[in-house]
């Protein structure tokens, strides 16, 4: 696989890591209280949900969506190169 594709993939993945690092505290709080480790006190859940800044949340969702979509190009190129290499090896070995 071309080194430039691997570098591109690393850069795209780095964007996702940066988003996670930047927003981890808020997302972890939301997840802990409302999602996976659901707070049993209903009033605490309602207060947390009510405190959302929905425009900021939508902005974050758009950034994450964009970062994930950017991963598809290097992944697809890497997959194609690997498939081409595999096919070439099969042909060279008479398979």
C-alpha positions as CSV (number, residue, x, y, z in Angstrom):
1,X,0.0,0.0,0.0
2,X,1.3,3.4,-0.9
3,X,2.7,5.3,2.0
4,X,0.9,8.5,1.0
5,X,-2.5,6.6,1.4
6,X,-1.5,5.4,4.9
7,X,-0.5,9.0,5.8
8,X,-3.8,10.3,4.5
9,X,-5.6,7.7,6.5
10,X,-3.7,8.6,9.7
11,X,-4.5,12.3,9.1
12,X,-8.2,11.6,8.7
13,X,-8.2,9.4,11.8
14,X,-6.3,12.1,13.7
15,X,-9.2,14.5,13.1
16,X,-11.6,12.1,14.7
17,X,-9.3,11.7,17.7
18,X,-9.0,15.5,18.0
19,X,-12.8,15.9,18.0
20,X,-13.1,13.2,20.6
21,X,-10.4,14.8,22.8
22,X,-12.0,18.2,22.5
23,X,-15.5,17.1,23.3
24,X,-14.9,14.1,25.5
25,X,-15.8,15.7,28.8
26,X,-19.3,16.8,27.6
27,X,-20.0,13.7,25.7
28,X,-19.0,11.4,28.6
29,X,-21.2,13.3,30.9
30,X,-24.2,13.0,28.6
31,X,-23.5,9.3,28.0
32,X,-23.1,8.6,31.7
33,X,-26.3,10.4,32.7
34,X,-28.6,9.8,29.8
35,X,-27.2,6.9,27.8
36,X,-25.2,3.9,28.7
37,X,-24.9,4.3,32.4
38,X,-28.3,5.9,32.8
39,X,-28.7,8.0,35.9
40,X,-31.6,6.6,37.9
41,X,-32.7,10.0,39.1
42,X,-35.2,11.1,36.4
43,X,-34.8,14.8,37.4
44,X,-31.1,14.6,36.9
45,X,-31.6,13.2,33.4
46,X,-34.1,15.9,32.5
47,X,-31.8,18.6,33.8
48,X,-29.0,17.2,31.7
49,X,-31.1,16.9,28.6
50,X,-32.5,20.4,29.1
51,X,-29.0,21.9,29.4
52,X,-28.0,20.7,25.9
53,X,-27.0,23.5,23.5
54,X,-28.7,21.8,20.5
55,X,-27.0,24.1,17.9
56,X,-23.6,23.2,19.3
57,X,-24.5,19.5,19.4
58,X,-25.7,19.6,15.8
59,X,-22.4,21.3,14.8
60,X,-20.5,18.6,16.5
61,X,-22.5,15.9,14.8
62,X,-21.8,17.6,11.4
63,X,-18.1,17.7,12.2
64,X,-18.0,14.0,13.2
65,X,-20.0,13.1,10.1
66,X,-17.7,15.0,7.9
67,X,-14.6,13.4,9.5
68,X,-16.0,9.9,9.1
69,X,-16.9,10.5,5.5
70,X,-13.4,11.7,4.8
71,X,-12.1,8.3,5.9
72,X,-13.9,6.6,3.1
73,X,-11.6,7.9,0.3
74,X,-8.3,6.5,1.7
75,X,-10.0,3.3,3.0
76,X,-11.5,2.7,-0.5
77,X,-8.1,3.3,-2.2
78,X,-6.3,1.1,0.2
79,X,-8.9,-1.7,-0.3
80,X,-8.6,-1.4,-4.0
81,X,-4.8,-1.5,-3.9
82,X,-4.9,-4.6,-1.7
83,X,-7.4,-6.3,-4.0
84,X,-5.3,-5.5,-7.0
85,X,-2.2,-6.8,-5.3
86,X,-4.0,-10.0,-4.3
87,X,-5.3,-10.6,-7.8
88,X,-1.9,-9.9,-9.3
89,X,-0.3,-12.5,-6.9
90,X,-3.0,-15.1,-7.8
91,X,-2.4,-14.5,-11.6
92,X,1.4,-14.7,-11.1
93,X,1.0,-18.1,-9.3
94,X,-1.3,-19.5,-12.0
95,X,-4.4,-19.5,-9.8
